[in-house]
Amino acid sequence: MKNDPAEDIVRNEQRRERMVNLSLTAWDLQRTRRGRSQDERTRLMVLKTHERLRQLAETELGVPKHQRSFLKVGADRAPGVLLVHGADQGPANLVPLARTLHEAGLTVHGLLLADYGHGVTDRPEARWRASLQQVRLGYRLLADTCRRVFVVGVGFGATLSLHLAAREPVAGLVLVAPALVPRVGPGVRILRALRLLRLSPVRRRLGMLVDASEGMLYAQDLAAKVKVPIFGVQCDDDDQVSPQSLRLLQKRAHHSQSRFQAFPTGGHDVLAAHGSAGLERDILAFIRDIV
């Protein structure tokens, strides 16, 4: 049975009205509580309002339900954790880790990157700087409501997390299969060496790869400038990101509480291969040690 177009219009208008009302509520909460101490009730109102607003926005965009952002509110005064997925993943891939962290009392926000999540966009290229702004907004929501904020980035999400840590006072970084040195063919390596990746014909043909490569290149330099503890993890048989990425991090990270772990096997999806076997607990232990 086909939907009645008139009913669809009514539902869409009602959804947009709810979005406007929630946006005004979120803005009013931020405005009235700025500079004031925060009680637990207000904190919950802020988090839940933003959660409902994002759910409505992603519904409007047609994001599949299982790939939408999520927010799990933890105990008062406990750290917050922002989860940033990779270019070929979505928030759903981080749910098991989120569950482990939330059960330990932490507030966890799994953020959907609209230009990278599965089935969300048909754009031939994505702008990593726009995605970075999404990550910054997710961080600031947690920073306004949690005592400290840690960031877990996977793949290209780890690249964005390094950029974030250079701009915001994060408490620590967990970088899983960090996309700093991608595995690319000889043709792309030659174009990169000749500095031809920015040419319009090349960008149109390679699209998203060129955009992401630019973000990775800048992040390599940031690894030495970010002063917070880093927990880096990668598999030696990663078929998307060279193991040089983890070695680069290990060489350039200088904080005494930084740690690094390499698995012989497991491919690019390290959490799927090793999360339940102990890596999720190691990430939680790292966060607790820094706190």
PyMOL commands that set and color helices and strands:
alter all, ss='L'
color gray80, all
select helices_A, chain A and resi 5-33+40-60+65-67+91-103+128-145+156-165+186-193+200-206+208-222+244-252+270-290
alter helices_A, ss='H'
color red, helices_A
select strands_A, chain A and resi 70-72+80-84+107-111+149-154+172-176+230-235+259-263
alter strands_A, ss='S'
color yellow, strands_A
deselect
rebuild
show_as cartoon
